[in-house]
Each structure stands twice: as C-alpha cells, then as structure tokens.
Amino acid sequence: MPDVNIEKRDRPASSSILVTGDFLLDHNVYAGTRLSPRMSDVPPTTFVTSKGGAWIVRELLAAMGKEAGGPAFDIVGPDGNAKVQTAACTATHALWEPQEGVGADGKQNKVWRLSRLLGFAEAAAAASAPVSAGQPNADIVVIDDGAAGIRFGSPAYPWLLTRKSGTPKWVLLKTVWPLFQGGLWHELVRPDGMADRLVVLLAVNDLRRQEARISRGISWERTAIDLARELKSNPALAGLRQARHVLVSLYSEGCLWMERLDSSGWRFSLVFDPQHMEGEWAESKKIKGEVFGYMSCLTAAIAAQLALPEPDLEQAMRAGLAAKRELRRLGHGLVGEAQPGIPYAALAKSLCQPKESAPAFVTVSVPQDVDAWAAGGRKWRMLENQASPRGATGAEPLYGIAKRVAIFGPRALIQAPLAKFGKLQTVDRDEIEALRNIRQLITDYELDQGGSKPLALAVFGPPGAGKSFGIKQIAAEVMGKETPCLEFNLSQFSNSNDLIGAFHQVRDKVLEGRTPIVFWDEFDSGEYKWLQFFLAPIQDGKFQEGQLTHSVGKCVFVFAGATSCDMQNFGPPKMDASAQKEFGLRKGPDFISRISGYLNVLGPNRRQVRQNVRQGGQSTLEWVDDPTDICFPVRRALLLRALLGAGDKRLHIDRGLLAALLEVDRYTYGARSFEKICLHLCRDKSAPTRRSNLPPDEILKMNVHDVAEFTQIMTRAEDFQKLGEKLAPAVHETWRQLAKEEGWKLKYGMPYDQLPAEVKADNVAAAQRIPWILELAGLFLAPRQGGSDRSDPQVQDTLETLLAVLGEEEHDLWMEFKLVNGWRLGKPRDDDAHIHDCLVPYRSLEEKDRKKDQNSVRHFPRMVELAGFKIVTRKPKTGTQPGGTATPTRPRARRGRKNS
C-alpha cells in the first residue's frame, strides 16, 4: 500500500480532499530514433515507470494548489513522493512515439504521444491503495474507479462510507465501463447512503457500451437530446438517476450535466464547443496520437470546485475540457527532454485559469419536452436560443441573428453550433445533420480498401439552391482537394449509348487510382427513364455494353434531382395509383432502395414542402413555403458574406439594404438570383456596399419575387429617422439621468436646448441609429396606439441578453459619426480640438466606457416611447411604415411549383 500524506497549503484551506481508488503503475516505452550509440543528437529509447490511475488526479490537484491564485484545500491521499510498492498496484504498458506538436512555450516541435497500448500486467493481489481507517475525515472524497479493484471488495470503501465521526460533503466517483458493477457502486447509491452527495463522472462511450442509443457526431442538439432521453428514462441507466449529479464527458469538445432536483425532476445542461463535434478539435488541429489522463483532468477540475463553499460545476467542466485539450496538445512533453511524462504544471495552469484557457466553450439548457416540439412540427435548435432569452421564437424568422452574422461574421453566433465543410458554413441543424451524415458515409467508403461498387448518394432541392456545392466541399475535405469530379446532365443524353460513354469516363478515372465524385444532374428527367440503367452499376459495380460487362470501380455517384425539393417526396404522389404503378415499372422503388444517403439542400429561400392546396374548388399538390423554416435569413447572411468577400472582417453595408436582402420574401431562382444581385453590389470591394449599387428595377424584378416589398423594407426606418430631432432631447435627457446615477462628469450636462449645434447633431444621430441596433436583436419599431400601448415585456430581456453585441454596434456607429465629423483619437479629451480618447475599437475600451454604450441600449424602450413608438418582437407587416402609414403593395402570391 502506498504511503499516505496530508498535504497542507500555506494559505487557509476551505476543504480537505481525499483521493483514493485504483492506483496504477504505467510502464512507458518512449521509442527514440537513436540507431547507433554515437548518435547523441537524436533521442534514445527510454523506459519510464510513472504513477497512473488515481495518482494522476492527486498530482493534478497538488499542482493546482501550487498555482498562484489557485484553489485552497488540503489533499489527503497517497504521497506522490513516497516509494512505490509494486505489489499493491496494477501495472500497464504502453508505447510512445514522437508526433508533431508544440511545447509548453507554444513553439512547434516533436512531442511524445501514445502509439500503442501494450496491455495490463498480471493482476496484483491487492490492486487498489486505500487509505487506512486511522486517517482523518475529508470533506470531499474522490474515488478513481478504473475497474481494477476498488469496486470489487476493497477494504477502502466501508471506511469511506460508514465513518461514525461524520460523512463527506461530496463523493466524486470517476468510473468506467462496465457500469453499476461491484459493491462500491451499490453502497454509494443505496437510499440511506451517499446518493444525495454523489457526483458521477463518466465518458460518453461507456454509456454507448450499455443498452443506450446515443448518436455520435451528427449535431450537438441530437447528441444532447439523446443523452437527456437515455439518462432520464432508459431502465439500463436507472442507477445513474440515483446520483445527485451526473457528468458525461464527450471527448474534449463537450460535457453534459444532469442534476437531480429536490422536486424529483432533472435539469440538463450542455457545455460544448460550437465549432467542433466529438473528436473534431484534434482533427482540426491535425493532432495525431493519444495520451492517458483526459478524464483525470476533468476529475481534478470538478473536485477543486466541490471543495469551494458554492461549487460551480459549469466552470469546472469548462476548465476540465480545456485541460484535456492542453494534455492532448502537449502530450508527454518535448522529445529530447530528460524525463517524459504528464505536464502537470501546464495542466494546472489551464485548470486554474478557465476564462483564459476555455473561451471556446458555451453552455445551453437542454429541453426535456422535445417530443412535444416534434408533435408540433418543430425541432429544438440552439440557434433559436440566441433569438430570445426564452428561446422559443415560434414561427418568427431569425432576422436579428442573421443581421448580426452578416455584420460581424460567425463570431456573432455565440451559443449556436457552426459547422464548416471546406468553404461551406452552416448553422441550420437540418443541414448540419445531413452534411455530417454524408461526410461519414464518404469517410467510411474511402477507408474501405475492398470497396468495388459505387457509393450512391442523392441531392435534392429547388432550382438554384446549389445542390452540388456541399458535396464537393465534403469530398475535398475527406478525399483531398485533387479529387477528380465528373458531371453529366442526363437531360442532355439522347439514349443509353451516351450513358455508357459516361460510365467509361468514370472507369478511366478509377483506373488512374483515385476515387472520383460523379454528379448525375437531372437524373429524374425523361419521366424517370434513366433510373433502370443505374441499378446494376450501383448494386453490382458493373455496366453492360453489348455483350461485354465492365466494372465501374470505386467511385461516388451523386444524383441531383430536378423534380422534387426533398428526398421524402421524390416520385409521384402516393394517392396517384396510376402514377405510382408507372413509377414502379420505371424501377423507381428499386432505385431508391440503392441510395445510401441523401441531402436536402435549402438555399436562400424558405424550405419548400408539398401540400394539398385548394384552388377553384379543386385540390392540387403544390410546393409551398414551410413556416417552420425560420433559419433562412441566417443562410442568406452567410451566403452574403461569402459573395461579398467579407472573410473574418466586419461587413460595411447600407443597413436598409441589408435588411431588404435578408427579409425579402423570395428570390426567384434561389441562390442564382441572390448571387446575381450581389455581383452588382460588390463592384468596388474597397468601398462600403450601398443601395446605389443595386441593379435597375427591371433586372431586380427578374431575381426578386416582389420588388415593392424589397423597396419598402429598405426604406422602412426613414420615417423614424425623420423624427430624430424630436427624439434627440429624450436621448440627451437619458444621458443626464445616467450620469447622475453613475456619478459621471458630463461636460454638456445642461438641458438640450442649451447644447451647441454639433452636440445636438450627435444626439440626433444617436436617435437615428436606434432602429438598426434594435433590428440586430430581432426587434422592430411600431407606432403606439395610446398611452397604455407599451413595448413588449420580452423586449427588455432580449436587450439585456444581447447588451454586449448591441453596445458594440452603438459604439461603432458613434465612432463612425465622430470620425466623419473630423474627430481624432487622442488624450486627454479635448472637445474644442475634436480629440476624444474613446475612438478605439469596442473591445479596447475600458469597462466603464463599455457600460456607457450598454446603458444607452438598455434605455431604448423609454426613448422611443417618448417619440410615439414602441418596440415589438415581430416584424411589422409589409406595407406598414414606422410612422404609422400604410403604403399600398400588391398581394404576395405564393407561386408553388406543381408536382411534376
């Protein structure tokens, strides 16, 4: 048994932590490249025995205690410097090899990472190292259960759980598969035991090894919902529902937290990286090789928080995930260092500074009523959480988020998953899930060295949606940028000989040793006559030419449809028996059965669904807009930034023009129409994008369904801006009140009518930018109908939630006004010389100055009410101007595409 030590801190400790569990000895072989005794300049092969298992947690906590500003606690557990008694520990063996990485100094270099597990040694008679009964009590008990002994009858846990002198405040159990096994677990979860103080930490893959269905790498929404459902109701996981807290680690990208409430319910939260799914962070950094100790990092972070009077498990999860990444990045240190091993000091720094080391992680609440959402035709989307503090926006499109994305780029999506596939970016859950499924299919197909038959995929969408773009980006990401791509339009083929010629072209590319991507555009043309010719090539990997049979080889067939907007409605209507029979004769069902996956491309317009529409007393099937698709403005925003070449920079664009581009009902030919308009707008990329760059109305009518609506949206704020002088006194008076409340010294603290002309103009400009800043939050102005007609109660919550981004825009527009009026940066402030010390980017401002901008935004409801307006959460109807007058517009006809 290892020696036991109580390690005291110099500063007062708030709690004591006992570390126990399965203590392992790791025998590591670091494979060097020194092939000759005289090669002193290359690393030799080194054998190092280090302490693993529960020792890693203990050493991490000890290192955290040494960090400046780190947590204060006493550690009760095995002394890390004590002599190791090998008979008491289970031994493991592993091979480590040099891999590309960085050192603690951040410089690129070779580091040691795990190459191969060599397995366990013969089990020891006493595999665990518990503390003795004579040791003092601890406030926090950390049990590292590695299924190596402590769970199966060690003398440690009776002492831990039955002490007469008191019980610990918290018991943290890090456990592995097989779950819920051994006497330790049953002692912990018994009703009169530790269940109300039990925190369980485990990896998601250990849950997947149980009888639980948890998706992998499709979308964060689906993974979170799957986990919440299984943890809440799966009988195979009933044991976890006894614990007070359950934390499920999803590699270094996320962690789901289930908290048992006193009211016998549960609350679920997800801490995650919006830009990476499980396992994607290391892949994006091109990090190869593994390391031991990931879960120990998370365990140490949680234990340190539990030792505090008010534990913050959310912060612990962020810190633990960041430390996992740091461990993966650093490995076991630089190749060539004297003693390879876990970089405890660097990990402790990451664990103690979560704000600096974990900026990539955000937290969302996971709903438990997703079944009710689905019954109403809706899906939970994290993107909606940013639209309103309450999340549920109903059928209102996400105009506010779209405008923030258009201006600031993807960084405006603070808490929403963002998926990148080459040059393609998307935030729509449906698209993310479909694209990830396609990527997984292509990845698995490419890894299958014995594959000889084509992988068949289908892509559907309205005309102009850009059906081939997403597949090409995924193929380049998975198979390489030099992947050959062939495209054939079957509507241009006259007979089967043309198709055989195309097959030969595909075969030639395969024989060159590459896996080509082959697009079959309009494969459903000619009343589905081409479907029969693809059955044998897909099923058997062969095609017939006269009496000769040829192999197609390994390739990816992508079938792009022209008669349906989605896979679900491909083919004739189900109620049309005659058409269904003909579809069967054309081998339609046989063809569908050979498709391995599909992608429904959405484009810049609303998703289309096929419904029965009654016209003139008759019912016909038509493609109509889907009211549940509220993400189309965000898709437009991402496409706009790509077409205008904004990159990662702020997009400078006419605000009314941006509103029209994102809010107009429909683009006639989808992405093609949107792109044609943008080509006119980006003639001069060095100048801001203005409405004067728009094409003539005759051209605009070809691409926009309703030009009158487009114009009305673009000029919507003009009436309010005309009232700027009326509202400016309210703006100034608000500033005077704020200065009085906050103790600010205002140079111009006199009443509005005594202000200099330029200062009055400054207040007018502040009033005129209110509509735009509100629109960034998805809020709009509408005329008040009386004294009791006030802004929606939800408005203030929305403004508070988005104060940071709205305050940034308020500052940027204020700075823009100052600069064009001859002001310049300098200290001290001198208004007479037009010098101001706040003419810097928002993020460079002092906190007190940022709060001034935020306070201005916070008081928008009061300002606009003084001018006869109110703030609403839904977009005003087309034709209603902020000034209260209605402009006649022609009705917006829904031109549905009839079923082909």
N, C-alpha and C positions, 0 to 999 in steps of 0.2 A: 504494500500500500504506500503511495507517495506521502511524503511529509505534508503536514497541514500548517498553514500560516495565516495569521490575521494581519493584513497589511494596512497600516494606519496612514492617513493623509495628514499633511501639515495643516491644512485648513479644516474647519469643523465639518464633520460628515453628517449628512442628513439621514442616511440609512446605511445598513450593512447588507452586503450581497454575498450569499453562499453559492459557490459554483461547484456542482457535482455532476455525476453522470458517468458516461463511458469515456475513459481516458485511454487514448490510443498512442502507440509509437509508430511514427511514419518513417520507414526506411526508404530514403530517396536516392536514386542514382541520377546524377546530373551528367549526361553524356557529352563530354567535351570533344574537341576535334584534334587533340594532340596525338598525332600518329607516330611521333618519334620523341624520345627523351630530350632531344636537343631543341625541340620546337617550343621554346619558353614563351614565345609571344602569342600563343594560342591557348585557350582554356583547356585544362586537363579534365579527365573524368573524375568526378568527386562523389564519395559516398557520405551522406549526412543523415544522421538519425535525429529527428525532431519530434516535438510533442504535438500530438493531434487530438481530435475529439474535443472533450470539454476543456482541455488545456488551452485551446485556441481562444475560446470565449474568455477564459480567465486572463490571458495575456492581453487581449484587446481591451478589457476593462481596466487593467493595470496601466496600459499605455494611455488610455483616455484620462485617467486620473492625473497623469503627469503633464498633460497639455495645459497651457496657460488658458485659464477661463473654462477648463473642463469641469465635468461634474465632480461633486464631492461625495464620496462614500468609502466605506471600509470593505475590503474584499476578504471573505472567509472561504478558504479553499486550498487546494494543493499549492505549495510553494513552487513557483516556476523555476527557482534556482536549486531546488532540492535534488538529491541524487535519484535517478530513475530506477525503480525496481521493475525489471522487465517481466518478471513472473506475474505481476499484477496487471499487466496491460495487454490488450490485443494489438498485434503488430500488422501493419500494412506495408506494401511495397509498391513503388511507382517509378517510372522512367520519365525524366525531364530532358527536354532538348531546347536549344536556342530558337527563338522565334522573334520576328520583328516586333518592336515595342518601343516604349520610352522609359527613361529612368525617372527617379524622383525629381530630377532637375528639369524635366519636360523635354529633354533632347532625345531625338530618335536614336535608338540603339537596339542591340540584341538583349532579350530578357529570357529568363527560364520559364517555360510553361510546360504543363503536363502533356506528355506524348502518349503514354500508355500506362494503364493500371495493371500491375503485376499480381494483384490479389492479396488476400489475407494469409497470414501465417496460421499455424495450428492454434486453435482457440486455447487461451490460458484458463487455468482452473478458476482463477478469480479475475474476471475480465474488467471489473469496474473498480474505481478507487473512491469509495465513500468516505465521508468524514466520520469520526468516532462520536460516540454518544456523549463524550465529555466536552465537546466543543460548545461554545456559547451560541445563543439563538441568533438568527439572522432575520432581517425584515423582508428580504427578497431571496427566494430560493430559485436558482436557475439549474434546471436539470437537462443535460445534453444526452438525450436518448438516441443512440446510434444503432439500436437493436443488437448491441454487442454484449449485453449482460445485465445492466441495471434494471431493465424491465422484467427480468426473469428471476426474481428471488434474491436480489442483493440485500444485505442487511442494512443498506443505507436508508431506503425509503420508509421503513417503520419508524425510524428515529425522526425523519423529516416531518412525518405527518401525525405523530402521536405524542409530541412533546407535552409534558404536563405544564411546563412553565409558560407556554404561550404558543401561538401559531403565527406563521409569517403573514405579512400583509398581502403578498402576491407570490404565486408559484408560476414560474415561466417554464413551460415544457417545450423544448425543441425536439420534435420526433420525426421518424421516418417510417416508410412502409416496411413491413405490414403494420397497419394502424390498428389501434384498440386492442393490442395484444399484451399479455403479461400482467402480473399482479400490480405493478406500479400504476398502470392506467386505471384499473378498477378501484384502487384505493383513492386515486385523485378525483374521480367523478362520482363517487358514492354520495347520496344526498346529505349525509351528515359529515362529509369530508371537506375537501378544498374546492369544490366546483365553483363556488361564488368568487373565489380568488384565483381561479386558474386561467392562465393565458396560454393558448396552444399556438405554436408556430410550426408550419409545415410547408412543403413545396407543392405546387400545383400538380406536378407529375405523380406525386404519391397519391393524390386524390384520384387522378385518372387511372391508376392501377386498381382502384376499388371499382365497385359496380356503379360508376358515375359517368354521365355523359357531359363532358366539358370540352367545348370547341377549342381549337388551337390556331391562333394566328389569322383569324378571319376578320374580326373587328373587336375593338375594346368593348363596345356595347354588348355584343353577343357573348363574349367571354364573361363579362361581369354578370349578365343575366343568367347564364348557365350556372355559374358558381353560386349565385344567390339562391337559385331554384334548388340545386342539389343540396346545398348546406341546410336549407330550410325544411325540405320535405323528403329527401331520399332516406329510406329506412337504413340503408347501408352506412350512412354517415350520422346516425342518430347520436352516437357517442359524442360527437363534437358539439352538439346542441346543449350538452350539459355544462360546457365551459362558459366562463364569463365573456371571454374574448377569444376569437379565432382569427389568426392572421395567415393568409395563404399567399406565399411568395410566387410571383410569376417572373422567374429569372431576375434580371436586373432592370426590367422595364416596368414592373408594377407590383402592387400588393393589395389584396382585397381584405377588408376588415369587417368581420361580423361581430356585433356587440349584442349580447343578450340584455334586454331591458327588464326593469323590475316588473313591468306590466305583462310579462311573459311573451313579449314580442321580440323582434330583432331589428337592428338597424345595420344597413350595409353601406360601406364607403369604399371607393377605389382610389388609391394613389397610383398614378401612372404617368408614363411619358407619352404625350400626344403624338409624337413623331415616329415612335417605334413600337412595334408589337413584340411579343415574346421572342427573345433571341436575336432581334434585328439590330440592336445597338452595336454589338460586337461585329456583326456582319458589315454594318455601315462604316465602321472604323477599320475594316479589314484585319481584325484581330483573330489570329489563329491560336489554337491550343487552349487548354483549360487550366484551372487552378483549384486546389482544395480551399474550403473555408468560406464560401459565399454565405451560407446560412448562419455561420458563426458571426459574420459582420452584422447581420440583421438582429441576431440574438443579443449581441452586445449593445446595440442601439436601443433596443426595447428595454433591456434590463436597466440601463442607465436612466431611462425615463421613468420606469416604475419606482426607482429609488427616490424620485422627487415627490414633494407633497401633493402636487397636482400633475400627474403624468400626462404628457401629450403624445399619444401613440401615433398621431398623424406625422408629427415632426420626426418621431423615431423611425417610421417607415421610410420617409424621405432620406434621412441620414443613412440608414442601412442600405438602401438601394444605391445611393451614391458611393458608399464604401465598397459595395460589390463591384461596381464598375472600376473603381480605383484598383482593387485587387486584380481584376482581370487585365487591366492595362499594365500594371507594374509586374505581374507575375511573381516569381520568387527572386526578383532583383536582377540587376545587370549581370550579364555573362562576364566573368572575369573578376567579380568581387570575391573577397576572401571566403565568405560564408553565405551561400544561397539560403533563402528562407522567406517566410511571410514578412512583408514590410510593415511591422506593427506600428511604427511611428507615423508613417504616411497615412495608414488607415485610421489611426486615432485622430489625426488632424481632420480628416474628412468627416469622421463621426461627430466631432465636436463643433464643426462649423457647417451645419446643414444648409444655411442660407447661401453660403458661398459655393458649396460643393454639390448642391441638389437643386439648381434653378430649373432643371428640365421637367420636374415633376409637379403635377397639379392634382387636386382632389375633387371628386364628384360624389354625390349621393346616388346610390343605385336604387331605382324604384322597384317595389315588390308587386306592383299591380300591372305588370306588362301584359298579362293575359287580357285584362280589361281594355288596355290600349289596343291590342291586336283585334279584339272584337269590334272596336270602333273604327277599324281600318287604319290605325296609326302605329308607328314604331317609335320606341324610345330612341332619341338622337341626342347625344351630348351637345351637339351644335345648338340645340334649342335652349340649353341651359344658359347660354350667353345672351339670348334674346330678351330674357326677362329674369328677374331674381327668383321667380316662382317656376320658371322653366316651361310651363305649359302655355304655348302660344296659340294653340288651336290651329286654324287654317290660315293664319296671317303669315304671308311670306316673310322671310328673314331679310328685310330690306336694310335694317340697321347694321347687322353683321356684315352684309355684302358691301356696304359703303365703307366700313372700317377696313375690310380686307382690300378693297380697291385702292384706298389711300395708303394704308400702312403696310400692306402685304400680309402674308400668312402669319406674321408675328402678332397680328390683331386677334388671332384665334387662340386665346389664352388657354381655354379648357376644352377644346374640341380636337379630336383626332385628325391628323393631317397625314394622308398617305401620298408618297411620291413614287412614281414609277418612271424613271428617266426624266423626260421633260413634262410628264403629265402629273398634275397635282389635283387632288380631290379631297373634299371634306364630307361628301354625301355618304351616309352609311351604306346605302344600297350599292353605290358604285364601288366603295372600298371593299365590301364583301365580295362582290362579283369579280373585281380585278384580282384580289388576293387568291380567290379560288382558281382563277385562270392561271395565275403565276405558279401556284402549287402544282397544278396539272402539268404545266410545261416543264417545271423543275424536275418533277418525278419522271417525266417522259425522257428528258435529256439525260438523267442519271441512269436510266435503264439501258445498259450496254447491249442487251439482247433484243431490243425492240426492232421489229422489221415491218410493222404496219403503221400507217399514218395515225396521228392523234387528231381526232375530228372535233373542232370547236365551231360554235355558231355565234354570230354577232347580229343583233337586231337594233333597229332604231329608226326614227323618222328621217326623211331625206335631209341631207346637210348636217347630220349630227356628228360626223367624223368617226364613222364606225371602225375604220382600220387603225386610227392613231394609237389608241390604248394598247391594242395587241402588239403593234410594232415596238412600242416603248418597253413593254414587258419582255418581249423576245430579246431586245437589245440588252436588257438588264440581266436576263438569265443566261442567254446563249452567246452574248457578245455582240459588239457593235457591228462586226463584219458579217453577221448572219445574213445569208442570201434571202432575198424576198422576191417572190414572183406574184404577179397579179394578172388575173384573167377575168374578163367580163363576159359571162355566159350569154347575155342578151345579144352579143355580137357574133356568137357562134351560129353557123348555119346548120351543121349536122354533127354526128358523133365523131367524124374524122378530125374535126377541129379539136375536140376534147382529147382524142388520142394523141394528137400532136402536143397538146399542153402537158399530158402525162409524161411524154418523152422528155420534155424540157425539165420537168420536176426530177425525173430519174437521172438526167445528166448532172444536175446539181448534187444529188445524193451521192453519185459515184465520185464526185470531187472530194468527198469526205466530210461534208458539212450537212447539218440538218436545216433544210430550207423552210421558210414560212411561206405558204401558198394561199393567196386570197382568191376565193371564187366569188366574185361580186355578182349580185343579182342571180344567185343560184336557183331562186324560185321563179324565175321568169319563164315564159312559154308554157304557162299553166302547169308548172312543176314537172315538165317533161325530162329535165336533166337529172332528177333525183335517182332514177333507176341505174344510171351509169356509175354512180358513186358507191353503190352497195358493196360490190366485190372489192374495189380498191381499199375501202375502209376496213371491211371485215377480214379480208384475206391478204391485203397488201399486194394485190396483183390486178392487172388490167389486161383485157383481151384485144388483140389486133389481128383480125382474121383468124387464122388457125394458131397464131403464136400467143403465148402467155408471157407477160413481162412482170417483173417485180417493180413496185413503186419505190420501196425502200422507206427508210426512216425519215419522216417529214411531218410537218404540222399543217393540216388542212383547216383553213378558216373560211366558213361560209357566211357571207354577208347578205342578209335578206333585204328585199325591197317591197314586200307585200304586207309586212307586219311590223309594228313598233316594238314588239316583245316576243320572246320565245313562247310564252304561255298562250298566245293567240295565233301562233303560226298554223296555217292551214285554214280550211273553210269553217264556218260556224258549226257548232255541234248540232244545232237544231235543223240544219240543212242536210237531210238524209241523202239526197241525190248527190250533193257536192262531196259529202263525206265518202260515199261509195267510190266516186271518181278519184278522190284523193288516195284511197286505198289501192286502186288499180294503178295509180301513178307511183306506188311504193312510198307514199309519204310517211305512214307509220313506221315502216321498216327503216327508212332513212333517219327518223327522229331517234329510234332506238340505238342507233350507232353514234350519236352525238355524245361526247364525254363531258362537255361543259358548254356554257353559253354566257354571253354578256349582253345585257340590255343597255345600250348607250343612250344617254338622256339628252345631251346638248344644252344649248342656252334657253330653250323653251321649257314650259312645264311638261312633265311626263304625260304621255297620251295613254288612255285606257279605252277599250272597246266596250260601248254600251248601247242599249236599245234606246233610240231617240224617236219620239213620235212627231211626225210632221204630216199635216193634212189628213189626220185620222189613220195614218199608217205608221207602223213601227219598222224602223230600219237600224241595222248595226252600223255605228259610225265611231270613228276615233275622236274622242273629246278630251279636254284638259282634265287632269287628275287634281282635284282640290287639295289632296293630302301632300302633294309635292310642294313644300314650302322652301326648298333649298335652291330653286332655280336662280334667284338673284345672286347667290354666292358662286354658283357655277359661272355666271356671267362675269362676276368680278375677277375671278381667277383667269378666265379667258381674256378679259380686257387687259389685265396686267401683262399677260404673255404677248398679246398682239402689239401692245404699245411699248414693249421692251423695257418695262419698269424694273425688272430684276428684283433686288432687295431694297431698292430705294423708295422713298415716298413718291407717289404719283401726283404730279401737279396738273390738275384738270379743273375746268369750269364745273362748279358744283351743281348747277342746274342741269348741265349736260350729263353729268354722271348719274344724277337721279333719273333722268329720262332713259338712259341706256340700260339701267338696272331694273326699272319699274315698268317699262312699256310692256303691254300685254303679250305681244308675239312678234318674232322675226319670221318673215315669210318663208325663207328657206333655211331656217336654223342657223348653224354655225357659218354657213357660206354667206348669208346676209349680214351677220354680225361682223364677219371679217371684212367684207366689202366696205362697210361703214367705217371701220377702224382704219382701213387703208387711207381714207380721206383725212382722218383725224391726225395721223402721225406723219404728215408730210415733213414737218420740221420738228425732229425729236429733241432739239436743243431748247425749244420754247414750250411753255405750258400748253396743254390741249384745250382749245377754245371751241365754242359752238360755231364760231365763224368758219371753222374748217369743215363743217358738215357739208355734204353734197346738196345740190338743189333738191327741192321737194319732189321733182319728177323722178329723180334717182332714189330718194329716200322712200317714196311710195312703192318702189319695186322690192324693197327689203324690209320695211316696217309695215305691219298689218294695219295700223291706224296712226297716220301722221298727225292728225289733230290731237290725239291723246299724247303722243310724244311731245308735241309743242307745249301742250298745257302743263305737263309735268315739268318741263324745262323752265317754264316761266312762273311756276306755282308760287314762289316766295316773293315775287316782285311787289305785290300789294302790301305785304308786311314790311318789306324794306322801305316802301314809301312812307311808312309810319315811323321810321327811325327817329325822326326829330321829336315825335310825340312820346316815344318810349325812352329817349335818352335821359330825361330827368329822373325816371324811375331807376335807370341803371346807375346814375350818379348817386342818387339817394341811398341805394342799396350799398354802394361802396362806403358811403359816410357812416351808415349804421354798422357795417362790418368793422370798419376802422375803430369805431368807438368800442365795440365788443372785444376786439382782439388787441386793443392798445396800440394800433398802428399810428404813425405820424404821417398825415396827408398834407402835402403842400397845397393842394386845392381842396380844402375842406369846407369851402364856402358854398352857399346854395347854387343851384345850377345856373340861374340867370345871371350870376356874377362871374361865371367862368370865362376865361379867354376863349376866343373863337376856335383855336386849334384843339383845346381840351374838349370843347363841346363836340367837335367833329370826331374826336376819339370815342366819346360816349355814343354818338350816332352809329359809328362803325361797330361798336360792341353790340348795339341793339340789332343791327342788320345781320350779324353772323349767328344770331340765336337759332333761326330755323335750321340752318345747316348742321350746327352742333347737335341739335335735337334729333335730326334725321340719322346721325351716326349712331344714336341709341335706339333707332327704330321708333322714334316718337315724331309726332306731327302736330302742326298748329291747326286749330279750327276756331271759328268765331264763337264767342259766348252769346248765349241767348237771353241771359238775365243775370241778376246778382248772385243767384244760387247755383248758376251753371259754372262749375269749377273744373279744374284739371282732374283727370282720373287719379284715384288714390294710389294706383300702382306706379304712377309716374315718378314719385319721389324715391321709391325703392329702386327703380331702374337707374335713375340718376346716381344714387349712392353707390350702386354696384359698379357703375362704369365711370366713376369720378376720375380715375387716373387717365384713361384714354381721352375722355372729353376735356379734361383740364389741359392735356397736351395740345389738343386741337385749338382750344381757346387761346393758349399761349402762342402757338404758331401763327394763328391769324392776327393776333395783336402785334406780334413781332413783324409780320409782313406789312401791316399798316404803318408801323413806325419806320421801317426801312424805306418804303416808297415815299415817305414824307421827310426824308433827309436825316433821320436819326442814325447814330452810330454807337457801337459798343465802347464803353469806357468807364473809368472810375476816377473820382466819385461822380454820382449822378449830377448832371447839370442841365436842367430843362431849357434854360436860355440858350445854351450852346448845342442843344439837341443831342446830348450824350446820356446814355442810360446803361446801367450795369446789368440789366436783365435781358439784354438782347443776345441770348445764348440759347442753344437747344434746351428743350424742356428738361431732359434728363440731367443737364448740367446745373440746373437751378438749385438753390438751397431749398430745404424742405419748407421753410416759412413762405417762400415765394411760390412754390408749387401749390401750397394750400390756398393762396390768394386766388389763383385761377380756379381751383376746385370749389371754393366758396362762391365764386361768381356763378358757376354752373348750378350749384345747389339752389340758388335763389331764382333760377329761370321761371318757375311757375308764378311766383309773385310778380316778376317783371312783366310777363306777357299778359297777366290778368289786368294789370293797370292799363294796358293798351287795348283791352276789349277782346282778348283771345284766351284760349285755354289749350292745354297740352293733352293730346289723346294718344292712345296706344295703337290705333288702327289707322291705316292710310285713308285720307278723305276720298270720297267717291270722285271719279273722273268728272271734271267739269265744275267742281266746287272750288272757288278760289279762296285763299285765306281771308280775303277781305269780305267774304260773305256773299258774293255774287256768283251766279251760275252762268257759265258760258255754254252755248249750245254745241253739242257734239253729236255726231251720228252714232247710232247704236253700234256696239261692238259685236258683230256677228261671230259666232263660233263656227268656223268653217271646218267641220270634221271631215276626215278622209273616209269615204265609204269603204266597206270591206271589198277587197279585190276578188 
